[in-house]
């Protein structure tokens, strides 16, 4: 026995400490209901449990997302149902109006109700929304910035490789590449001149480009192009070129004639040897326009110059507004059309500045038509041929076999020294059908200068009285806005970032032709109404499919949620019966240790009795 070291007391203290710690742990587990409260309790299961908790929270959000998606679709479906009911009423009224038992007053009454219903359908279309999200008109849809004849929804270029990222010494043979800056346009030119851009390559404009920084000296250096260029509904503005030694334009052909579409060029000022605004020569031009001034100062009077292009094989839905001048052959749109031109117009001043009566000339739309077809086009402006040889209100000279159909001239023109026509100056082997001249100077009455082989069907010449057969708006086809490009809504109904966790639904659609349903006295209106009803019904079918998918997603989320909660419970939840037994056990041990501690502390005192 000793009095210096009380081993019994140390043993008792250790047991008391252990039982107290375990007692506290049991209390913690009973109060929290969890057997793992800290990583030290079970490091592996603690990590797994936390991962389960994160996923459980994510599934709760996914469930909310799916439910809100269902509410949005239900809202849209309800609005569509109202629109469908009203369109059905319009159809009934159209059938009624088609019966010849009704007089003019009755037809007026029917028309009044149709107008009111169409107005209401338009209101439903315009105002349908959910939580600030426009439903049928598209959500955050990219806007077309250029004033194109056919409005388009710009393509998403985010997944395209940019021109900036290309190695300008490595050839590209196919694919689409985005263009965002003037520097990238010049890079295209550099690569094209090195023959590093294949004919099947497409460049897509990602945004508007302002060329104001190139407005001094000789200005913009024309971009060599031999492939496809999609303006994507954007515009290039402030084009400035002042160089009498070059062929000047925004683009110039290199090896292959380019195909250009959906591009606007605004406020162009081009002065060059042989000038045009958009391109010198193109395979095709679609849905493009140019505004500004073009001056050609070259001496080859046999060259053709146009405000938009010097030559094009086919062109559609293009227009120009501005002024163009040259001493040779000059036109408001194209110098040469080699294949087809349709639905185009020009409102411009066309001036031939030549001083020779035996050469040069001016045409409102085209200088030379070469075995090509022109349809649904018009010119409104001034054609000043000066003292040149040949002047035409629409076409300076047409060489057959060519055709001009449903076109008109509404402006003023001067008389050419050799050939003058309010429609065609010099005409050979050309068929004109349903064309008219509405001249502002009535002294010129010849439609064409007939040089043999021409045919005129239902063509006439009269003084301009302010009315025209059709306008620019009439050239645009019905329903031209591409419905498939409307932005879809994405519902995040999963817990991951992949496409399997999202669900898309294109709820937006176009009703641009809705106003056409008002024409109850026009033949074919019933067919238009049926098409509109079919469109609404098709969209309701899409909504029904989306509802089914969302409900399926909700069911899946519920199952996954329950399984995860159960798995986390297995790992983390405390068995209260077991923990309470442990609590009693440790409480008893603690009491026993406390009692024995008193006994152990008396041991040194017993040793003193031996002294």
C-alpha positions in Angstrom: 0.0 0.0 0.0 1.2 3.6 -0.7 0.0 7.0 -0.2 1.9 8.6 -3.2 0.0 6.9 -6.0 -3.7 6.0 -5.8 -4.0 3.5 -8.6 -7.6 2.5 -7.6 -8.6 6.2 -7.9 -7.1 6.5 -11.4 -8.8 3.4 -12.6 -12.1 4.7 -11.3 -11.6 8.1 -12.8 -11.0 6.6 -16.2 -14.1 4.5 -16.0 -16.1 7.5 -14.8 -14.8 9.6 -17.7 -15.7 6.9 -20.3 -19.2 6.3 -18.9 -19.8 10.0 -18.9 -18.7 10.5 -22.5 -20.9 7.6 -23.6 -23.8 8.8 -21.5 -23.5 12.3 -23.2 -23.3 10.5 -26.6 -26.5 8.6 -25.9 -28.2 11.8 -24.8 -27.1 13.5 -28.0 -28.4 10.6 -30.1 -31.7 10.6 -28.3 -32.2 14.3 -28.6 -31.2 14.5 -32.3 -32.6 11.2 -33.4 -29.4 10.5 -35.3 -26.7 8.0 -34.5 -24.2 9.9 -36.7 -23.9 13.5 -35.6 -20.2 14.1 -36.3 -17.7 12.8 -38.8 -15.9 11.1 -35.9 -19.0 9.0 -35.1 -18.5 7.1 -38.5 -16.5 8.9 -41.1 -17.5 6.8 -44.1 -21.2 6.8 -43.3 -21.1 10.5 -42.4 -19.9 11.3 -45.9 -22.4 9.0 -47.6 -25.2 10.5 -45.4 -24.3 14.0 -46.4 -24.4 13.1 -50.1 -27.8 11.6 -49.6 -29.0 14.8 -47.9 -27.7 16.9 -50.8 -29.6 14.7 -53.3 -32.7 14.7 -51.2 -32.7 18.6 -51.2 -32.1 18.5 -55.0 -35.0 16.2 -55.6 -37.2 18.5 -53.5 -36.3 21.4 -55.8 -36.8 19.2 -58.9 -40.3 18.3 -57.6 -41.1 22.0 -57.3 -39.8 22.7 -60.7 -41.9 19.9 -62.3 -45.0 21.1 -60.5 -44.4 24.7 -61.6 -43.8 23.4 -65.1 -47.1 21.6 -65.0 -48.8 24.8 -63.8 -47.3 26.7 -66.7 -48.4 24.1 -69.3 -51.9 24.0 -67.7 -52.1 27.8 -68.0 -51.0 27.8 -71.6 -53.4 24.9 -72.4 -56.3 26.7 -70.8 -55.6 29.8 -72.9 -55.4 27.7 -76.0 -58.7 26.0 -75.2 -60.3 29.4 -75.1 -58.7 30.4 -78.4 -59.8 27.1 -80.0 -63.4 27.7 -78.9 -63.4 31.2 -80.4 -61.9 30.0 -83.7 -64.6 27.3 -83.9 -67.1 30.2 -83.7 -65.3 32.0 -86.5 -65.5 28.9 -88.6 -69.2 28.7 -88.0 -69.7 32.3 -89.0 -67.6 31.8 -92.1 -69.8 28.9 -93.1 -72.8 31.1 -92.5 -71.4 33.9 -94.6 -70.7 31.6 -97.5 -74.5 30.9 -97.9 -75.9 33.3 -100.4 -79.1 33.9 -98.5 -77.7 36.9 -96.6 -77.8 40.5 -97.8 -75.1 43.1 -97.2 -76.4 44.2 -93.8 -76.3 40.6 -92.6 -72.8 40.1 -93.9 -71.8 43.3 -92.1 -73.2 41.9 -88.9 -71.3 38.6 -89.4 -68.2 40.6 -90.2 -68.5 42.6 -87.0 -68.7 39.5 -84.8 -65.8 37.9 -86.7 -63.7 41.0 -86.1 -64.5 41.0 -82.4 -63.6 37.3 -82.0 -60.3 37.7 -83.9 -59.5 40.7 -81.7 -60.1 38.5 -78.6 -58.0 35.6 -80.0 -55.2 38.1 -80.6 -55.5 39.5 -77.1 -55.4 36.0 -75.6 -52.3 35.3 -77.7 -50.5 38.5 -76.7 -51.3 38.4 -73.0 -51.0 34.8 -72.0 -48.2 34.5 -69.5 -47.1 32.6 -66.4 -45.0 34.3 -63.7 -43.8 36.9 -66.1 -43.0 34.4 -68.9 -44.7 35.1 -72.2 -46.2 31.9 -73.4 -47.2 32.0 -77.0 -45.0 34.8 -78.2 -41.8 33.2 -77.3 -39.5 33.6 -74.3 -36.3 35.6 -74.5 -36.4 35.1 -78.2 -33.5 36.6 -80.1 -34.6 39.6 -82.2 -33.8 40.3 -85.8 -32.1 43.7 -85.8 -32.0 44.2 -89.5 -35.1 45.6 -91.3 -35.4 42.5 -93.6 -38.3 41.8 -95.8 -38.7 38.5 -94.1 -38.2 38.7 -90.4 -36.3 35.8 -89.0 -35.4 34.4 -85.6 -31.6 34.5 -85.4 -29.9 31.2 -85.0 -28.1 30.3 -81.8 -24.4 30.5 -82.5 -23.1 29.8 -79.0 -22.1 26.2 -80.0 -20.3 27.3 -83.1 -16.6 27.8 -83.3 -15.7 31.5 -83.7 -13.6 32.8 -86.6 -11.3 34.4 -84.0 -10.3 31.0 -82.7 -9.4 29.6 -86.1 -5.7 29.2 -87.1 -5.5 31.4 -90.2 -2.9 29.0 -91.7 -5.1 25.9 -91.4 -7.6 25.1 -94.1 -11.3 24.6 -93.2 -13.5 22.7 -95.6 -16.9 22.5 -94.0 -18.9 23.6 -90.9 -20.4 26.8 -89.6 -18.4 29.5 -87.8 -19.6 32.5 -86.0 -18.5 36.1 -86.9 -18.8 38.9 -84.3 -16.3 41.6 -85.2 -14.9 43.5 -88.2 -11.5 42.0 -87.4 -13.1 38.5 -87.9 -14.5 39.6 -91.3 -11.0 40.6 -92.3 -9.6 37.3 -91.1 -12.1 35.5 -93.3 -10.7 37.5 -96.2 -7.1 36.7 -95.3 -7.9 32.9 -95.1 -9.9 33.1 -98.4 -7.0 34.7 -100.3 -4.8 31.8 -99.1 -7.3 29.3 -100.4 -7.9 28.0 -96.9 -11.7 28.4 -96.9 -13.7 25.6 -98.7 -16.8 26.3 -100.7 -18.9 24.3 -98.2 -18.0 26.5 -95.3 -20.6 28.8 -93.8 -20.0 31.9 -91.8 -22.9 33.1 -89.5 -23.1 36.7 -88.2 -23.6 36.7 -84.4 -24.4 40.3 -83.9 -24.5 43.7 -85.6 -21.2 45.2 -86.7 -20.4 48.9 -87.0 -17.7 49.8 -89.4 -17.3 53.4 -88.3 -13.7 52.8 -87.3 -12.9 52.4 -91.1 -14.3 55.7 -92.2 -11.1 57.5 -93.1 -8.6 57.2 -95.9 -9.6 54.5 -98.4 -11.8 53.0 -95.8 -12.9 49.4 -95.6 -11.0 46.8 -97.4 -13.5 44.5 -99.2 -13.7 41.0 -97.8 -12.9 38.2 -100.2 -15.6 35.6 -100.0 -16.2 32.3 -101.9 -18.7 30.4 -99.6 -21.9 30.9 -97.7 -22.5 33.9 -95.5 -25.7 34.1 -93.3 -26.3 37.5 -91.9 -28.6 35.8 -89.3 -30.9 38.8 -89.2 -28.2 41.3 -88.3 -26.8 44.3 -90.0 -23.5 45.8 -90.9 -23.5 49.6 -90.8 -21.4 52.6 -91.8 -19.6 50.9 -94.7 -17.2 53.4 -96.2 -14.9 52.8 -99.2 -13.1 55.5 -101.1 -10.6 54.0 -103.6 -10.8 54.5 -107.3 -8.4 51.7 -108.0 -10.4 48.7 -106.8 -13.7 46.9 -107.2 -15.4 48.2 -104.1 -18.1 46.4 -102.0 -18.5 44.9 -98.6 -17.7 41.5 -100.1 -16.0 40.6 -103.4 -16.1 37.2 -105.1 -13.0 35.0 -104.7 -12.8 31.8 -106.9 -16.4 30.8 -106.1 -19.5 33.1 -106.2 -20.7 33.4 -102.5 -24.2 32.8 -101.3 -25.4 35.6 -99.0 -28.7 35.7 -97.0 -30.5 37.5 -94.2 -28.1 40.5 -94.1 -28.7 44.2 -94.0 -26.1 46.8 -95.0 -27.0 50.3 -93.7 -25.6 53.7 -94.4 -23.1 52.6 -97.1 -20.9 55.1 -98.9 -18.9 53.4 -101.6 -16.8 55.2 -104.2 -14.7 52.8 -106.3 -13.6 52.0 -109.8 -16.5 49.5 -110.1 -18.6 49.8 -107.1 -21.6 48.1 -105.4 -22.8 48.1 -101.8 -23.1 44.5 -100.7 -21.1 42.3 -103.1 -19.6 42.5 -106.6 -20.8 39.1 -107.8 -22.9 36.4 -106.0 -24.4 33.0 -106.7 -27.5 33.9 -104.7 -28.8 36.7 -102.6 -31.8 36.0 -100.2 -33.5 38.4 -97.9 -30.9 41.1 -98.0 -31.0 44.9 -98.3 -28.8 48.0 -98.6 -29.2 51.6 -97.9 -26.8 54.3 -98.8 -24.9 55.7 -101.8 -22.7 54.0 -104.4 -20.5 55.7 -107.0 -18.6 53.9 -109.7 -15.8 56.0 -111.2 -14.2 53.5 -113.6 -13.7 54.2 -117.3 -14.9 50.8 -118.8 -18.4 51.9 -119.8 -19.4 48.3 -120.6 -19.2 47.2 -117.0 -22.6 46.9 -115.2 -23.0 48.5 -111.7 -25.8 48.0 -109.2 -26.5 49.5 -105.8 -26.6 46.1 -104.2 -24.5 43.9 -106.5 -22.9 44.1 -109.9 -24.0 40.6 -110.8 -26.1 37.8 -109.3 -27.5 34.5 -110.6 -30.6 34.4 -108.4 -32.1 36.9 -106.0 -35.2 36.9 -103.9 -36.6 39.2 -101.1 -34.0 41.9 -101.6 -34.3 45.6 -101.7 -32.3 48.8 -101.9 -32.9 52.4 -100.9 -30.4 55.1 -101.8 -28.6 56.4 -104.8 -26.2 54.9 -107.4 -24.3 56.5 -110.3 -21.9 55.5 -113.1 -20.9 56.6 -116.6 -21.6 53.1 -117.9 -24.5 50.7 -117.3 -26.1 51.3 -113.9 -29.1 50.0 -111.9 -30.9 50.4 -108.6 -30.4 46.8 -107.5 -28.2 44.6 -109.8 -26.0 45.1 -112.7 -26.6 41.7 -114.2 -29.3 39.0 -113.4 -28.3 35.7 -114.9 -31.1 33.4 -113.8 -33.9 34.6 -111.6 -35.1 37.6 -109.5 -38.3 37.6 -107.6 -40.0 39.6 -104.8 -37.4 42.4 -105.0 -37.7 46.2 -105.1 -35.7 49.4 -105.2 -36.6 52.9 -104.0 -33.6 54.8 -105.3 -32.1 57.4 -107.6 -30.3 55.8 -110.5 -28.0 58.1 -112.6 -25.9 57.5 -115.6 -23.2 60.2 -115.8 -21.8 59.2 -119.2 -21.3 61.7 -121.9 -21.6 59.4 -125.0 -24.9 58.9 -126.7 -23.9 55.6 -128.1 -23.2 53.8 -124.8 -24.2 53.5 -121.2 -27.6 53.6 -119.7 -29.7 53.2 -116.6 -32.4 50.7 -115.3 -34.5 51.0 -112.2 -33.9 47.4 -111.0 -31.4 45.8 -113.4 -29.0 46.8 -116.1 -28.8 43.6 -118.1 -31.3 40.7 -117.9 -29.7 37.7 -119.6 -32.0 34.8 -120.3 -33.5 35.2 -116.8 -36.9 35.5 -115.2 -38.1 38.4 -113.1 -41.4 38.3 -111.1 -43.2 40.2 -108.5 -40.8 43.2 -108.4 -41.1 47.0 -108.5 -39.1 50.2 -108.7 -40.1 53.5 -107.3 -37.7 56.4 -107.7 -35.9 58.3 -110.4 -34.0 56.8 -113.4 -31.8 59.5 -115.0 -30.0 58.2 -118.1 -28.5 61.6 -118.9 -27.6 61.5 -122.6 -26.8 57.8 -122.5 -27.9 55.2 -125.1 -30.5 53.1 -123.2 -32.9 53.8 -120.4 -35.6 51.5 -118.8 -37.9 52.0 -115.8 -37.3 48.4 -114.7 -34.7 46.8 -116.9 -32.1 48.7 -119.0 -31.7 45.9 -121.5 -33.3 42.4 -121.7 -31.8 39.6 -123.8 -33.9 36.5 -124.3 -35.3 34.2 -123.8 -36.3 36.2 -120.7 -39.6 36.8 -118.9 -40.9 39.7 -116.7 -44.1 38.9 -114.8 -46.3 40.9 -112.4 -43.9 43.8 -112.1 -44.3 47.6 -112.2 -42.5 50.9 -112.4 -43.7 53.9 -110.5 -41.3 56.8 -110.9 -39.8 59.2 -113.4 -37.2 58.6 -116.1 -35.4 60.5 -118.8 -35.5 59.4 -122.5 -32.5 57.5 -123.8 -30.8 58.6 -127.0 -31.3 55.2 -128.7 -33.7 53.1 -126.6 -36.3 54.0 -124.0 -39.0 52.0 -122.3 -40.9 52.7 -119.1 -40.5 49.0 -118.4 -37.5 47.8 -120.6 -35.2 50.0 -122.5 -33.8 47.6 -125.1 -35.8 44.4 -125.4 -35.2 41.2 -127.4 -37.0 37.9 -127.1 -38.7 38.8 -123.8 -42.2 38.0 -122.6 -43.8 40.6 -120.3 -47.0 39.5 -118.5 -49.2 41.7 -116.2 -46.7 44.5 -116.0 -47.5 48.2 -115.8 -45.7 51.5 -115.9 -47.0 54.3 -113.6 -44.8 57.2 -114.9 -44.6 60.6 -113.3 -43.6 62.1 -116.6 -46.3 61.1 -119.0 -44.5 62.2 -122.1 -42.8 58.8 -122.3 -45.4 56.2 -123.2 -43.4 53.3 -124.7 -43.3 50.2 -122.5 -40.3 48.7 -124.3 -38.2 49.4 -127.3 -39.1 46.3 -129.4 -36.1 44.8 -131.1 -37.9 41.6 -132.1 -39.3 38.5 -130.6 -41.1 40.2 -127.7 -44.5 39.4 -126.3 -46.6 41.7 -124.1 -49.6 40.2 -122.2 -51.9 42.6 -120.3 -49.3 45.3 -119.9 -50.1 49.0 -119.8 -48.8 52.5 -119.3 -50.5 55.3 -117.4 -49.8 58.3 -115.4 -48.9 57.8 -111.7 -51.9 58.7 -109.5 -50.5 57.6 -106.1 -51.9 54.1 -106.2 -49.7 51.0 -106.9 -50.6 47.3 -107.6 -48.8 46.1 -104.6 -46.3 47.3 -101.9 -43.2 45.9 -100.2 -45.4 44.3 -97.5 -47.3 42.4 -100.2 -44.1 40.8 -101.4 -43.6 39.0 -98.1 -45.1 35.5 -98.0 -47.7 34.7 -95.4 -46.4 33.0 -92.3 -42.8 33.8 -93.3 -41.6 33.8 -89.6 -40.2 30.3 -89.1 -42.1 28.8 -86.2 -39.5 26.1 -85.5 -37.0 28.7 -84.4 -39.0 29.9 -81.4 -37.1 29.4 -78.2 -38.2 26.4 -76.2 -38.8 26.4 -72.4 -36.5 24.1 -70.5 -37.7 22.5 -67.3 -35.1 21.3 -64.8 -36.8 18.2 -63.6 -33.7 16.3 -62.6 -30.8 16.8 -60.2 -27.9 16.8 -62.6 -26.6 19.1 -65.3 -27.0 16.8 -68.2 -29.7 16.8 -70.9 -31.4 13.8 -69.2 -32.3 16.1 -66.3 -34.1 18.7 -68.5 -37.3 18.6 -70.4 -38.0 21.0 -73.3 -41.3 22.2 -74.6 -41.8 24.7 -77.4 -44.9 26.5 -76.3 -44.5 29.5 -78.5 -45.9 29.7 -82.0 -46.7 32.2 -84.7 -50.2 33.6 -85.4 -49.0 36.1 -88.0 -51.8 35.1 -90.4 -54.6 35.6 -87.8 -55.8 38.9 -89.3 -56.3 37.1 -92.6 -59.3 35.3 -91.0 -61.3 38.5 -91.1 -61.8 38.2 -94.9 -65.0 36.3 -94.8 -66.0 37.4 -98.3 -62.8 36.1 -99.8 -62.6 32.7 -101.4 -60.4 30.3 -99.5 -61.0 31.9 -96.1 -62.6 28.7 -94.7 -59.4 26.8 -95.6 -57.3 29.5 -93.7 -59.5 29.1 -90.7 -59.2 25.3 -90.8 -55.4 25.7 -90.9 -55.4 28.0 -87.9 -57.6 25.6 -86.0 -55.3 22.7 -86.9 -52.3 24.7 -85.7 -53.9 25.4 -82.4 -55.0 21.8 -82.1 -51.5 20.6 -82.8 -50.1 22.9 -80.1 -52.7 21.5 -77.7 -51.4 18.0 -78.5 -47.9 19.1 -77.8 -49.0 20.5 -74.4 -50.8 17.2 -73.6 -47.6 15.3 -74.3 -45.6 17.7 -72.2 -48.1 17.3 -69.3 -47.7 13.5 -69.5 -43.9 13.8 -69.4 -44.0 16.2 -66.4 -46.3 13.9 -64.5 -44.1 11.0 -65.2 -41.1 13.0 -64.0 -43.0 13.9 -60.8 -43.6 10.2 -60.2 -40.0 9.3 -60.8 -38.9 12.1 -58.5 -41.2 10.8 -55.8 -39.8 7.3 -56.0 -36.2 8.5 -56.0 -36.9 10.8 -53.1 -38.4 8.0 -50.9 -35.6 5.6 -51.6 -33.0 8.2 -50.7 -34.8 9.1 -47.5 -35.0 5.5 -46.6 -31.3 4.9 -47.3 -30.3 7.9 -45.3 -32.5 6.8 -42.4 -30.7 3.4 -42.4 -27.3 5.0 -42.2 -28.1 8.0 -39.9 -31.2 7.5 -37.8 -30.7 6.3 -34.2 -32.6 3.2 -32.8 -34.1 4.9 -29.8 -34.7 1.6 -28.0 -31.1 0.7 -28.4 -29.8 4.1 -27.5 -32.1 4.4 -24.4 -30.8 1.1 -23.1 -27.3 2.3 -23.7 -28.2 5.5 -21.8 -29.5 3.5 -18.8 -26.4 1.3 -18.9 -24.0 4.2 -18.9 -25.9 6.0 -16.2 -25.6 3.0 -14.0 -21.9 2.7 -14.7 -21.5 6.4 -14.0 -23.2 6.0 -10.6 -21.1 2.9 -9.8 -17.9 4.8 -10.7 -18.9 7.7 -8.6 -19.6 5.5 -5.6 -16.3 3.5 -6.0 -14.4 6.8 -6.4 -15.2 7.6 -2.8 -13.9 4.2 -1.7 -10.8 4.5 -3.8 -10.0 7.9 -2.3 -10.0 6.4 1.2 -7.2 3.9 0.4 -4.3 6.3 1.3 -5.9 6.9 4.7 -5.9 3.2 5.4 -2.2 3.1 4.7 -1.6 5.8 7.3 -3.0 3.5 10.0 0.0 1.2 9.6 2.4 4.0 10.8 
